[in-house]
Amino acid sequence: MITNIKYQIIISLIVFGFILGSYWTWKAVNRLYKNPSATVISKKQSYWLMGCFQIYLLLFFLEYPVQ
């Protein structure tokens, strides 16, 4: 049975993902607005994006004790 705390953790992960996705979308749009011929994200931003994405995915594999 899923407890109330697990629902809160799941909802907080979803909200965190939405905020993280919005941030990276804003970075890409801002970069293209300044220079339309540039790539969507730079190499450095690409590495940071993948790092954030992997950490976000790892949060879904945490095991929480059943009470």
HTML snippet that shows the backbone in 3Dmol.js (N, CA, C, O; Angstrom):
<script src="https://3Dmol.org/build/3Dmol-min.js"></script>
<div id="view" style="width:600px;height:400px;position:relative"></div>
<script>
const pdb = `
ATOM      1  N   MET A   1       0.848  -1.176   0.000  1.00  0.00           N
ATOM      2  CA  MET A   1       0.000   0.000   0.000  1.00  0.00           C
ATOM      3  C   MET A   1       0.898   1.246   0.000  1.00  0.00           C
ATOM      4  O   MET A   1       1.874   1.338   0.745  1.00  0.00           O
ATOM      5  N   ILE A   2       0.538   2.172  -0.842  1.00  0.00           N
ATOM      6  CA  ILE A   2       1.328   3.395  -0.939  1.00  0.00           C
ATOM      7  C   ILE A   2       0.883   4.365   0.153  1.00  0.00           C
ATOM      8  O   ILE A   2      -0.300   4.671   0.297  1.00  0.00           O
ATOM      9  N   THR A   3       1.852   4.829   0.903  1.00  0.00           N
ATOM     10  CA  THR A   3       1.539   5.734   1.993  1.00  0.00           C
ATOM     11  C   THR A   3       1.500   7.174   1.487  1.00  0.00           C
ATOM     12  O   THR A   3       1.851   7.455   0.341  1.00  0.00           O
ATOM     13  N   ASN A   4       1.078   8.055   2.344  1.00  0.00           N
ATOM     14  CA  ASN A   4       0.967   9.470   2.016  1.00  0.00           C
ATOM     15  C   ASN A   4       2.334  10.071   1.695  1.00  0.00           C
ATOM     16  O   ASN A   4       2.443  10.932   0.821  1.00  0.00           O
ATOM     17  N   ILE A   5       3.377   9.625   2.395  1.00  0.00           N
ATOM     18  CA  ILE A   5       4.724  10.156   2.155  1.00  0.00           C
ATOM     19  C   ILE A   5       5.208   9.764   0.760  1.00  0.00           C
ATOM     20  O   ILE A   5       5.877  10.558   0.099  1.00  0.00           O
ATOM     21  N   LYS A   6       4.884   8.565   0.308  1.00  0.00           N
ATOM     22  CA  LYS A   6       5.301   8.151  -1.032  1.00  0.00           C
ATOM     23  C   LYS A   6       4.614   9.011  -2.095  1.00  0.00           C
ATOM     24  O   LYS A   6       5.230   9.361  -3.101  1.00  0.00           O
ATOM     25  N   TYR A   7       3.344   9.351  -1.875  1.00  0.00           N
ATOM     26  CA  TYR A   7       2.661  10.243  -2.806  1.00  0.00           C
ATOM     27  C   TYR A   7       3.352  11.606  -2.846  1.00  0.00           C
ATOM     28  O   TYR A   7       3.519  12.189  -3.917  1.00  0.00           O
ATOM     29  N   GLN A   8       3.746  12.101  -1.700  1.00  0.00           N
ATOM     30  CA  GLN A   8       4.420  13.399  -1.653  1.00  0.00           C
ATOM     31  C   GLN A   8       5.767  13.347  -2.365  1.00  0.00           C
ATOM     32  O   GLN A   8       6.145  14.305  -3.039  1.00  0.00           O
ATOM     33  N   ILE A   9       6.490  12.253  -2.225  1.00  0.00           N
ATOM     34  CA  ILE A   9       7.782  12.102  -2.891  1.00  0.00           C
ATOM     35  C   ILE A   9       7.585  12.033  -4.405  1.00  0.00           C
ATOM     36  O   ILE A   9       8.326  12.662  -5.160  1.00  0.00           O
ATOM     37  N   ILE A  10       6.595  11.274  -4.840  1.00  0.00           N
ATOM     38  CA  ILE A  10       6.332  11.155  -6.277  1.00  0.00           C
ATOM     39  C   ILE A  10       5.932  12.494  -6.865  1.00  0.00           C
ATOM     40  O   ILE A  10       6.420  12.875  -7.929  1.00  0.00           O
ATOM     41  N   ILE A  11       5.056  13.208  -6.191  1.00  0.00           N
ATOM     42  CA  ILE A  11       4.612  14.514  -6.675  1.00  0.00           C
ATOM     43  C   ILE A  11       5.778  15.497  -6.683  1.00  0.00           C
ATOM     44  O   ILE A  11       5.903  16.293  -7.614  1.00  0.00           O
ATOM     45  N   SER A  12       6.632  15.453  -5.663  1.00  0.00           N
ATOM     46  CA  SER A  12       7.773  16.374  -5.639  1.00  0.00           C
ATOM     47  C   SER A  12       8.764  16.054  -6.761  1.00  0.00           C
ATOM     48  O   SER A  12       9.374  16.969  -7.312  1.00  0.00           O
ATOM     49  N   LEU A  13       8.938  14.770  -7.111  1.00  0.00           N
ATOM     50  CA  LEU A  13       9.806  14.414  -8.235  1.00  0.00           C
ATOM     51  C   LEU A  13       9.230  14.911  -9.559  1.00  0.00           C
ATOM     52  O   LEU A  13       9.974  15.360 -10.431  1.00  0.00           O
ATOM     53  N   ILE A  14       7.925  14.831  -9.708  1.00  0.00           N
ATOM     54  CA  ILE A  14       7.286  15.323 -10.925  1.00  0.00           C
ATOM     55  C   ILE A  14       7.436  16.833 -11.033  1.00  0.00           C
ATOM     56  O   ILE A  14       7.749  17.353 -12.104  1.00  0.00           O
ATOM     57  N   VAL A  15       7.215  17.537  -9.934  1.00  0.00           N
ATOM     58  CA  VAL A  15       7.367  18.993  -9.941  1.00  0.00           C
ATOM     59  C   VAL A  15       8.822  19.370 -10.207  1.00  0.00           C
ATOM     60  O   VAL A  15       9.093  20.299 -10.968  1.00  0.00           O
ATOM     61  N   PHE A  16       9.752  18.661  -9.590  1.00  0.00           N
ATOM     62  CA  PHE A  16      11.172  18.914  -9.818  1.00  0.00           C
ATOM     63  C   PHE A  16      11.533  18.708 -11.288  1.00  0.00           C
ATOM     64  O   PHE A  16      12.285  19.498 -11.859  1.00  0.00           O
ATOM     65  N   GLY A  17      11.005  17.657 -11.900  1.00  0.00           N
ATOM     66  CA  GLY A  17      11.246  17.395 -13.315  1.00  0.00           C
ATOM     67  C   GLY A  17      10.677  18.484 -14.207  1.00  0.00           C
ATOM     68  O   GLY A  17      11.298  18.876 -15.195  1.00  0.00           O
ATOM     69  N   PHE A  18       9.500  18.969 -13.858  1.00  0.00           N
ATOM     70  CA  PHE A  18       8.897  20.046 -14.637  1.00  0.00           C
ATOM     71  C   PHE A  18       9.729  21.319 -14.549  1.00  0.00           C
ATOM     72  O   PHE A  18       9.948  21.992 -15.556  1.00  0.00           O
ATOM     73  N   ILE A  19      10.189  21.647 -13.357  1.00  0.00           N
ATOM     74  CA  ILE A  19      11.026  22.843 -13.175  1.00  0.00           C
ATOM     75  C   ILE A  19      12.346  22.688 -13.917  1.00  0.00           C
ATOM     76  O   ILE A  19      12.806  23.623 -14.573  1.00  0.00           O
ATOM     77  N   LEU A  20      12.951  21.520 -13.818  1.00  0.00           N
ATOM     78  CA  LEU A  20      14.213  21.265 -14.509  1.00  0.00           C
ATOM     79  C   LEU A  20      14.041  21.331 -16.029  1.00  0.00           C
ATOM     80  O   LEU A  20      14.877  21.903 -16.727  1.00  0.00           O
ATOM     81  N   GLY A  21      12.968  20.751 -16.529  1.00  0.00           N
ATOM     82  CA  GLY A  21      12.695  20.811 -17.960  1.00  0.00           C
ATOM     83  C   GLY A  21      12.430  22.228 -18.436  1.00  0.00           C
ATOM     84  O   GLY A  21      12.873  22.621 -19.516  1.00  0.00           O
ATOM     85  N   SER A  22      11.707  22.997 -17.628  1.00  0.00           N
ATOM     86  CA  SER A  22      11.433  24.391 -17.980  1.00  0.00           C
ATOM     87  C   SER A  22      12.719  25.211 -18.017  1.00  0.00           C
ATOM     88  O   SER A  22      12.890  26.071 -18.881  1.00  0.00           O
ATOM     89  N   TYR A  23      13.613  24.943 -17.085  1.00  0.00           N
ATOM     90  CA  TYR A  23      14.885  25.657 -17.044  1.00  0.00           C
ATOM     91  C   TYR A  23      15.682  25.407 -18.317  1.00  0.00           C
ATOM     92  O   TYR A  23      16.170  26.352 -18.938  1.00  0.00           O
ATOM     93  N   TRP A  24      15.819  24.136 -18.715  1.00  0.00           N
ATOM     94  CA  TRP A  24      16.615  23.814 -19.893  1.00  0.00           C
ATOM     95  C   TRP A  24      15.948  24.289 -21.174  1.00  0.00           C
ATOM     96  O   TRP A  24      16.635  24.653 -22.128  1.00  0.00           O
ATOM     97  N   THR A  25      14.620  24.292 -21.212  1.00  0.00           N
ATOM     98  CA  THR A  25      13.922  24.842 -22.372  1.00  0.00           C
ATOM     99  C   THR A  25      14.180  26.335 -22.471  1.00  0.00           C
ATOM    100  O   THR A  25      14.412  26.861 -23.560  1.00  0.00           O
ATOM    101  N   TRP A  26      14.140  27.012 -21.337  1.00  0.00           N
ATOM    102  CA  TRP A  26      14.400  28.451 -21.329  1.00  0.00           C
ATOM    103  C   TRP A  26      15.832  28.749 -21.791  1.00  0.00           C
ATOM    104  O   TRP A  26      16.055  29.694 -22.548  1.00  0.00           O
ATOM    105  N   LYS A  27      16.798  27.949 -21.339  1.00  0.00           N
ATOM    106  CA  LYS A  27      18.179  28.157 -21.768  1.00  0.00           C
ATOM    107  C   LYS A  27      18.309  28.000 -23.290  1.00  0.00           C
ATOM    108  O   LYS A  27      19.009  28.783 -23.932  1.00  0.00           O
ATOM    109  N   ALA A  28      17.646  27.004 -23.864  1.00  0.00           N
ATOM    110  CA  ALA A  28      17.731  26.770 -25.307  1.00  0.00           C
ATOM    111  C   ALA A  28      17.060  27.896 -26.080  1.00  0.00           C
ATOM    112  O   ALA A  28      17.608  28.377 -27.072  1.00  0.00           O
ATOM    113  N   VAL A  29      15.876  28.323 -25.636  1.00  0.00           N
ATOM    114  CA  VAL A  29      15.169  29.405 -26.325  1.00  0.00           C
ATOM    115  C   VAL A  29      15.962  30.698 -26.230  1.00  0.00           C
ATOM    116  O   VAL A  29      16.067  31.437 -27.210  1.00  0.00           O
ATOM    117  N   ASN A  30      16.509  30.972 -25.079  1.00  0.00           N
ATOM    118  CA  ASN A  30      17.291  32.195 -24.885  1.00  0.00           C
ATOM    119  C   ASN A  30      18.537  32.192 -25.770  1.00  0.00           C
ATOM    120  O   ASN A  30      18.914  33.224 -26.324  1.00  0.00           O
ATOM    121  N   ARG A  31      19.169  31.032 -25.899  1.00  0.00           N
ATOM    122  CA  ARG A  31      20.369  30.939 -26.743  1.00  0.00           C
ATOM    123  C   ARG A  31      20.016  31.169 -28.216  1.00  0.00           C
ATOM    124  O   ARG A  31      20.749  31.855 -28.930  1.00  0.00           O
ATOM    125  N   LEU A  32      18.899  30.600 -28.670  1.00  0.00           N
ATOM    126  CA  LEU A  32      18.506  30.782 -30.066  1.00  0.00           C
ATOM    127  C   LEU A  32      18.014  32.196 -30.339  1.00  0.00           C
ATOM    128  O   LEU A  32      18.160  32.700 -31.452  1.00  0.00           O
ATOM    129  N   TYR A  33      17.437  32.832 -29.341  1.00  0.00           N
ATOM    130  CA  TYR A  33      16.951  34.201 -29.522  1.00  0.00           C
ATOM    131  C   TYR A  33      18.125  35.160 -29.743  1.00  0.00           C
ATOM    132  O   TYR A  33      18.051  36.061 -30.579  1.00  0.00           O
ATOM    133  N   LYS A  34      19.202  34.959 -28.991  1.00  0.00           N
ATOM    134  CA  LYS A  34      20.372  35.837 -29.121  1.00  0.00           C
ATOM    135  C   LYS A  34      21.100  35.615 -30.443  1.00  0.00           C
ATOM    136  O   LYS A  34      21.586  36.570 -31.050  1.00  0.00           O
ATOM    137  N   ASN A  35      21.180  34.364 -30.891  1.00  0.00           N
ATOM    138  CA  ASN A  35      21.898  34.037 -32.123  1.00  0.00           C
ATOM    139  C   ASN A  35      21.125  32.935 -32.852  1.00  0.00           C
ATOM    140  O   ASN A  35      21.313  31.757 -32.548  1.00  0.00           O
ATOM    141  N   PRO A  36      20.266  33.289 -33.801  1.00  0.00           N
ATOM    142  CA  PRO A  36      19.429  32.284 -34.477  1.00  0.00           C
ATOM    143  C   PRO A  36      20.206  31.209 -35.231  1.00  0.00           C
ATOM    144  O   PRO A  36      19.670  30.128 -35.473  1.00  0.00           O
ATOM    145  N   SER A  37      21.440  31.478 -35.604  1.00  0.00           N
ATOM    146  CA  SER A  37      22.205  30.476 -36.342  1.00  0.00           C
ATOM    147  C   SER A  37      22.986  29.538 -35.418  1.00  0.00           C
ATOM    148  O   SER A  37      23.664  28.629 -35.898  1.00  0.00           O
ATOM    149  N   ALA A  38      22.903  29.739 -34.130  1.00  0.00           N
ATOM    150  CA  ALA A  38      23.627  28.886 -33.178  1.00  0.00           C
ATOM    151  C   ALA A  38      22.898  27.554 -32.992  1.00  0.00           C
ATOM    152  O   ALA A  38      21.728  27.415 -33.350  1.00  0.00           O
ATOM    153  N   THR A  39      23.605  26.589 -32.430  1.00  0.00           N
ATOM    154  CA  THR A  39      22.952  25.325 -32.085  1.00  0.00           C
ATOM    155  C   THR A  39      22.026  25.569 -30.897  1.00  0.00           C
ATOM    156  O   THR A  39      22.128  26.587 -30.212  1.00  0.00           O
ATOM    157  N   VAL A  40      21.133  24.632 -30.667  1.00  0.00           N
ATOM    158  CA  VAL A  40      20.136  24.823 -29.604  1.00  0.00           C
ATOM    159  C   VAL A  40      20.811  24.959 -28.243  1.00  0.00           C
ATOM    160  O   VAL A  40      20.483  25.864 -27.476  1.00  0.00           O
ATOM    161  N   ILE A  41      21.741  24.077 -27.943  1.00  0.00           N
ATOM    162  CA  ILE A  41      22.511  24.191 -26.696  1.00  0.00           C
ATOM    163  C   ILE A  41      23.979  23.966 -27.018  1.00  0.00           C
ATOM    164  O   ILE A  41      24.322  23.299 -27.994  1.00  0.00           O
ATOM    165  N   SER A  42      24.838  24.533 -26.181  1.00  0.00           N
ATOM    166  CA  SER A  42      26.273  24.370 -26.393  1.00  0.00           C
ATOM    167  C   SER A  42      26.728  23.010 -25.858  1.00  0.00           C
ATOM    168  O   SER A  42      25.957  22.281 -25.235  1.00  0.00           O
ATOM    169  N   LYS A  43      27.972  22.694 -26.111  1.00  0.00           N
ATOM    170  CA  LYS A  43      28.529  21.422 -25.647  1.00  0.00           C
ATOM    171  C   LYS A  43      28.532  21.364 -24.121  1.00  0.00           C
ATOM    172  O   LYS A  43      28.191  20.336 -23.538  1.00  0.00           O
ATOM    173  N   LYS A  44      28.912  22.452 -23.482  1.00  0.00           N
ATOM    174  CA  LYS A  44      28.936  22.505 -22.021  1.00  0.00           C
ATOM    175  C   LYS A  44      27.524  22.341 -21.453  1.00  0.00           C
ATOM    176  O   LYS A  44      27.318  21.613 -20.482  1.00  0.00           O
ATOM    177  N   GLN A  45      26.550  23.028 -22.069  1.00  0.00           N
ATOM    178  CA  GLN A  45      25.168  22.901 -21.616  1.00  0.00           C
ATOM    179  C   GLN A  45      24.645  21.487 -21.837  1.00  0.00           C
ATOM    180  O   GLN A  45      23.846  20.984 -21.047  1.00  0.00           O
ATOM    181  N   SER A  46      25.093  20.854 -22.903  1.00  0.00           N
ATOM    182  CA  SER A  46      24.689  19.484 -23.186  1.00  0.00           C
ATOM    183  C   SER A  46      25.171  18.536 -22.092  1.00  0.00           C
ATOM    184  O   SER A  46      24.428  17.655 -21.660  1.00  0.00           O
ATOM    185  N   TYR A  47      26.404  18.714 -21.647  1.00  0.00           N
ATOM    186  CA  TYR A  47      26.922  17.878 -20.557  1.00  0.00           C
ATOM    187  C   TYR A  47      26.139  18.116 -19.260  1.00  0.00           C
ATOM    188  O   TYR A  47      25.805  17.161 -18.558  1.00  0.00           O
ATOM    189  N   TRP A  48      25.849  19.363 -18.944  1.00  0.00           N
ATOM    190  CA  TRP A  48      25.068  19.665 -17.750  1.00  0.00           C
ATOM    191  C   TRP A  48      23.645  19.102 -17.848  1.00  0.00           C
ATOM    192  O   TRP A  48      23.107  18.591 -16.866  1.00  0.00           O
ATOM    193  N   LEU A  49      23.044  19.198 -19.029  1.00  0.00           N
ATOM    194  CA  LEU A  49      21.701  18.667 -19.236  1.00  0.00           C
ATOM    195  C   LEU A  49      21.671  17.161 -19.005  1.00  0.00           C
ATOM    196  O   LEU A  49      20.776  16.657 -18.326  1.00  0.00           O
ATOM    197  N   MET A  50      22.630  16.446 -19.557  1.00  0.00           N
ATOM    198  CA  MET A  50      22.678  14.997 -19.377  1.00  0.00           C
ATOM    199  C   MET A  50      22.955  14.619 -17.918  1.00  0.00           C
ATOM    200  O   MET A  50      22.400  13.643 -17.414  1.00  0.00           O
ATOM    201  N   GLY A  51      23.808  15.387 -17.247  1.00  0.00           N
ATOM    202  CA  GLY A  51      24.066  15.131 -15.828  1.00  0.00           C
ATOM    203  C   GLY A  51      22.817  15.325 -14.987  1.00  0.00           C
ATOM    204  O   GLY A  51      22.511  14.503 -14.122  1.00  0.00           O
ATOM    205  N   CYS A  52      22.105  16.394 -15.234  1.00  0.00           N
ATOM    206  CA  CYS A  52      20.846  16.646 -14.506  1.00  0.00           C
ATOM    207  C   CYS A  52      19.823  15.561 -14.788  1.00  0.00           C
ATOM    208  O   CYS A  52      19.124  15.104 -13.884  1.00  0.00           O
ATOM    209  N   PHE A  53      19.737  15.149 -16.051  1.00  0.00           N
ATOM    210  CA  PHE A  53      18.781  14.115 -16.435  1.00  0.00           C
ATOM    211  C   PHE A  53      19.100  12.787 -15.761  1.00  0.00           C
ATOM    212  O   PHE A  53      18.190  12.088 -15.315  1.00  0.00           O
ATOM    213  N   GLN A  54      20.371  12.430 -15.680  1.00  0.00           N
ATOM    214  CA  GLN A  54      20.745  11.169 -15.046  1.00  0.00           C
ATOM    215  C   GLN A  54      20.488  11.191 -13.554  1.00  0.00           C
ATOM    216  O   GLN A  54      20.039  10.194 -12.989  1.00  0.00           O
ATOM    217  N   ILE A  55      20.764  12.310 -12.909  1.00  0.00           N
ATOM    218  CA  ILE A  55      20.463  12.422 -11.476  1.00  0.00           C
ATOM    219  C   ILE A  55      18.963  12.325 -11.242  1.00  0.00           C
ATOM    220  O   ILE A  55      18.510  11.665 -10.306  1.00  0.00           O
ATOM    221  N   TYR A  56      18.199  12.988 -12.101  1.00  0.00           N
ATOM    222  CA  TYR A  56      16.737  12.933 -11.996  1.00  0.00           C
ATOM    223  C   TYR A  56      16.238  11.499 -12.149  1.00  0.00           C
ATOM    224  O   TYR A  56      15.359  11.069 -11.403  1.00  0.00           O
ATOM    225  N   LEU A  57      16.788  10.758 -13.107  1.00  0.00           N
ATOM    226  CA  LEU A  57      16.369   9.370 -13.286  1.00  0.00           C
ATOM    227  C   LEU A  57      16.786   8.495 -12.107  1.00  0.00           C
ATOM    228  O   LEU A  57      16.043   7.599 -11.709  1.00  0.00           O
ATOM    229  N   LEU A  58      17.959   8.747 -11.551  1.00  0.00           N
ATOM    230  CA  LEU A  58      18.404   7.952 -10.407  1.00  0.00           C
ATOM    231  C   LEU A  58      17.489   8.133  -9.197  1.00  0.00           C
ATOM    232  O   LEU A  58      17.354   7.216  -8.386  1.00  0.00           O
ATOM    233  N   LEU A  59      16.864   9.291  -9.065  1.00  0.00           N
ATOM    234  CA  LEU A  59      15.951   9.516  -7.944  1.00  0.00           C
ATOM    235  C   LEU A  59      14.755   8.573  -7.982  1.00  0.00           C
ATOM    236  O   LEU A  59      14.178   8.260  -6.941  1.00  0.00           O
ATOM    237  N   PHE A  60      14.377   8.116  -9.182  1.00  0.00           N
ATOM    238  CA  PHE A  60      13.251   7.194  -9.291  1.00  0.00           C
ATOM    239  C   PHE A  60      13.602   5.782  -8.844  1.00  0.00           C
ATOM    240  O   PHE A  60      12.706   4.970  -8.612  1.00  0.00           O
ATOM    241  N   PHE A  61      14.878   5.479  -8.721  1.00  0.00           N
ATOM    242  CA  PHE A  61      15.288   4.139  -8.344  1.00  0.00           C
ATOM    243  C   PHE A  61      15.641   4.021  -6.857  1.00  0.00           C
ATOM    244  O   PHE A  61      16.098   2.970  -6.408  1.00  0.00           O
ATOM    245  N   LEU A  62      15.431   5.091  -6.101  1.00  0.00           N
ATOM    246  CA  LEU A  62      15.660   5.014  -4.655  1.00  0.00           C
ATOM    247  C   LEU A  62      14.605   4.118  -4.029  1.00  0.00           C
ATOM    248  O   LEU A  62      13.438   4.151  -4.418  1.00  0.00           O
ATOM    249  N   GLU A  63      15.017   3.332  -3.075  1.00  0.00           N
ATOM    250  CA  GLU A  63      14.077   2.477  -2.370  1.00  0.00           C
ATOM    251  C   GLU A  63      13.762   3.102  -1.023  1.00  0.00           C
ATOM    252  O   GLU A  63      14.654   3.474  -0.262  1.00  0.00           O
ATOM    253  N   TYR A  64      12.495   3.205  -0.757  1.00  0.00           N
ATOM    254  CA  TYR A  64      12.042   3.765   0.508  1.00  0.00           C
ATOM    255  C   TYR A  64      11.513   2.630   1.366  1.00  0.00           C
ATOM    256  O   TYR A  64      10.831   1.738   0.860  1.00  0.00           O
ATOM    257  N   PRO A  65      11.819   2.650   2.659  1.00  0.00           N
ATOM    258  CA  PRO A  65      11.372   1.563   3.536  1.00  0.00           C
ATOM    259  C   PRO A  65       9.845   1.525   3.632  1.00  0.00           C
ATOM    260  O   PRO A  65       9.189   2.562   3.736  1.00  0.00           O
ATOM    261  N   VAL A  66       9.297   0.311   3.595  1.00  0.00           N
ATOM    262  CA  VAL A  66       7.840   0.124   3.720  1.00  0.00           C
ATOM    263  C   VAL A  66       7.507   0.090   5.193  1.00  0.00           C
ATOM    264  O   VAL A  66       8.147  -0.615   5.974  1.00  0.00           O
ATOM    265  N   GLN A  67       6.507   0.854   5.562  1.00  0.00           N
ATOM    266  CA  GLN A  67       6.121   0.899   6.987  1.00  0.00           C
ATOM    267  C   GLN A  67       4.765   0.300   7.188  1.00  0.00           C
ATOM    268  O   GLN A  67       4.273   0.249   8.315  1.00  0.00           O
TER     269      GLN A  67
END
`;
const viewer = $3Dmol.createViewer("view");
viewer.addModel(pdb, "pdb");
viewer.setStyle({}, {cartoon: {color: "spectrum"}});
viewer.zoomTo();
viewer.render();
</script>
